[in-house]
Amino acid sequence: MELDIIVPAFNEEGNVKNFYNQTKNALKGLKYNFIFIDDGSSDKTLVELEEIYKSDEANVKIISFSRNFGKEAAIYAGLQHSKAKYACIIDADGQQNPKYLLKMHDFLVDNPEYDAVCMCQTQKKKRLLQHMFYKLINKLSDIEIVDGASDFRMFRKSMVAAITKISEKNRFSKGIFSYVGFKTYYDSYDVEDRKSGETKWSKRKLFNYAFDGIVSFSSKPLRASAWTGLFISIIAFIYLVFIIVKTLVTGVDTPGYASLMCVMLFLGGIQLIFLGIIGEYIGKTYNETKNRPVFISKKKLGFDEEIL
């Protein structure tokens, strides 16, 4: 098979059929498979996917999770089941136009020195928080993630094999794609409006996703907490010497309540922030040691082998 199209889908009952038809029309003349991953949808996404499968069993495969494990797990499941020469990740919501698939495929065919193509979002209005995230993670970690890089990518089989070897439970795909190396070409695409439904990404989820990315690929926040603690300790020691000298020279002053509370609250806040950072690392380490599977599939269609 030439191309596996990996499609994570969570509550996309109004989009999957349109996506399927649009993609088929865009890839005429190319041998391909769809690998749909139903990420524990609570609507009729799986019913719609099963109808697609019945109409095209030769080119459609389905993995249905037992619950919602998240897009990162869905991407990993799709790549793990991919056997084609090339594999591409694309969303089912219609915001990533399938016409780019042929462009990415042709580029890799014509440029054997490249192992992947990553599509970067073009935005009329640059989001400040998104830009800050990319600047921050590139400063804190040893990997580099291009500003605007998305999960909309195509890989050669060799790169897919490298990605699937990384079986960690706390997954941050953008970081993993950069971590494995390989030569990636970056291109741009226009983000289109959703055809149906609403985005699953709230501001809180985006913040958690960004924080997970930083924690997954950088230990520098832990080092920063140590250096900050050392700096505050030095300042506190200098202040202690100052108080002792002042007391010996001028006598005992009645301590001010406001200044005392400010110092206590400041130091207490710093301690709680860094305890929270340390707790995040400990929690992720704890999850890894339990060695639970990244995903659990409840139902599969179109596969001969079983892969968890």
N, C-alpha and C positions, 0 to 999 in steps of 0.2 A: 504494500500500500504506500502511496506517495505522501499523504497528509492525514493526520489525525486532528480533528477540530475539537478541542476540549472546551466544554460549555458549562460552567457552574451556574446553577439556577436555584434561586430561593424565592418562592412565592411569585413566580413569573408566568402564571397561567394565561395571562392576556398577551404574552410576548413570544412564547417559544415557537408557536406555529409560524408566525410571521417571520421570525428570525430564521427558521429552518428553510422556508420557501425562498427568502431573500438570499440566503447563503448558497442554496442550490443553483439559483440563477447566476450568481456571481462566479461560480466555480465550474462552469460547464467545460468539459474536456479534461478535467483533472480527476484522478482517482483519489477518493477521500473517504474517511469515516467520521461520523459524528460520535463523540463520546459525551453524552449529557450526564451531568451529576446533579441529581435532585438532593439538595442539601437540607433534607428534613422539612420540606415545605408543608405548610398547614392549609394551603388552598388546593386547587385541582391541577397543580403543575404536573404531578406524576401521571395523572389521567391523560393529560394532553400529550405528554411524552410517550406514553404507551400507544396512543393512537398514531403518533408519528412513526413509532417502531413498526407497528403492524402494516403501515403503508410502504415501508422501505426497510425491511429487515436486513437487507444486504449491506446497507451503509449506515445504520443507526445502532448504537449501543447505549445502554442506560445503566447507571449505577444509582441506586436509591439508598441514602443514608437512613439509619434507624432513628436519628434525630438531627437537629441542626448542629453541625460541628464547625461551621464557619467556612468562609470562602477559601482560606488558606488550606484547610483540609481537603476541600473539593479540588483545588488546583493540584495538590499532591496526589490525590486519587486518580485524577485524569492522566497526569504524567506517568504514574506508575503503571497504568493500563495501556499506555501508548506503545505501539509496535511499529509505527510507520517511519518512513525516512525523515519526515518532518512532523513537528507537533506545534500547534498554535493554541493559545489561550485567548478566548474572547467571551465577553459577557452576553447574556441573552436578552438584555433590556433594550437593545436597539441603539444604544448610544455610541457603540463602536461599529461602524459600517463594514459589513463583510467584503466590500469591494477592495479593502486594503489587504485582504488575505492573499489574493493573487499577486499583488504588488510585492508583498514580503516574500512569497515563494519564488517569484521570478528573480528577485534580488539575490537570494541565497544560491539559486541555481547558477546565476551569472557571476557570482563572486565567492568562489570556494574558500577564500581566505577568511571569510566571516562565518561565525557559528550561530549567530542569532540576529534577529531584528527586533528592536524595541520601539514601539510607537509612543511618542510623547504628546501629551495633550497641548493643543493650542487654545489659549483662552484670551478672549477680548479684554477681560478684566483680571489681572493677576491677583490671586488670593494671597494676602500677606502672610497668614498663618502657614499656608502650604510652603511658601518660599522660605519662611523661617525654619520650618521643619527640615527641609533638605540642607539648608546651611548648617543647622545644628548637628544633624546626624553625620554629615561629612566632616565636621570638626572633631566630633567625639569618637568616631570609629575609624578603623583602618581600611574600610571599604569605601567606595565612592558610588553614590546613587545620583544619576543625572536629574536635575530639577525638572519635574513634570513627567518623569518616566512612569509608565503605567504597567499593569499586568497584561496588557494587550501585546503579546509577543509571539514570535515564531522561533523554534529551535531546531537544530539538527539533532539527529538521534544520539550522537555522542554526548551532547550537552545535556539532553534529557536523562541519560544514564547517570551523569555526574550529579545532577540535581536530586534524583531519587535516592542516591546513596546517603543523602543527608536526611536522616529519619527523625530528627528532633521533634518534640511535641509542640513546643512553643515556636511556631513557624512565622517568619516574616519573609515572604517570597521575594520581594524586591531586594532584600539584603542577601538572600541565598543566591539569587541569580548573579549578583555581583561577586559574591564570595567564591563561587566555583571558577571564576575566571572566564576564559574563552573570549573571543573577539566579537563584540556586539556593535551593530550599526544602529544608530539612533535616527529615527525619522519622525515626522509630525503627522498628526491627524486631527480633524475637527470633531469635537464632541457633539453629538446630535442629541436632540430631546428624546426622553423616554417615550416609547410608543404607548405604554400602558403602565398603570401602577405608580408607586412612589419609591423614591430612593430608600435604600436600607441603611444608608450611612448618616446617622445623626452626628451632631457636633461632639457628643460625648464618645461615641464609637470611634470617630476620627482621632480624637485626642488619645484614647486608649491604644489605638492602632499605632500612632506615632510613638507613644511612650514604649510600647512593646518592641518596636523596631530599634529604638535607642538601647534598651536594656539587652536585647538579644545579640547585638553586635558591638557592644562597647562596655568595658569595665571602668571607663574613665569617671563616671559619676561616683563610684566607690572611692576612687583615688582622690577625687575632688572633695569628698566628705572628710577624708583623712587630713588633707592639707588645710581645709577650712577649720577643722577641729584644732589642729596644731597652731594655726594663726590666732584663733580666739584664745587658746591657752596662753600663748605668748603675751597677747594684749592684757589678759587677765592678770598674769604674773607681774607685768610692769605696773599695772594699776594697783596691785596689792602692795608692791614696794613703795609706790607713791603714797598710799594711805598710811602705811607704817611710818614712813619718814615724816609725813604731815602731822600725824598723831604725836610723835615724839617731840616735834618742834612747837606746835601750836596747841596741843592738848586734844582732848576728845570732843568731837563735834557730835551733835544730835543728827543721826542719819536722816536724809530726806526720803519720805515715803515714795514720792513720784519717781525719783531717779532710781531707787531700788527696784520698784516694780517694772520700770522700763528695761532695766538690765535683765531681770529674771524672765520677763516675757520674751525678750529677744533671744536669749540663750536657750530658753525652753522651746521656742519655735524652730530654731536652727536644729536642735537635737531631734525634734519630732520629724522634721523634713528628711533628715538623713537616716533616721530609723526607718522611715517609710521606704526610702530608696533601697536600703539594705534588705528590708522585708520583701521587696519585689524580687530581688535576686534570689533570696532564700526560697521564696515561693516557687519560682520557675525551676530552681534546682530540685526542689521537692517533687514537682510534677514530672520532671525528667526521670528521677529515680524510680518512680512508680511504674515506668515502662508500659504505660497503657497505649493502645493503638491510636494512631492519629485520627482514624475514622473507623466506623463500623457500618458495613453495608447490609441492608435488610433485604434488598432484592437486586438482581442483575438480569439484564436482558442483552443477548447478543454476544456473551463471552463464553468461551469454552473452559477457561481456567478460572480458579478462584484465587483472588488476591485480596488480602485484608489490608 
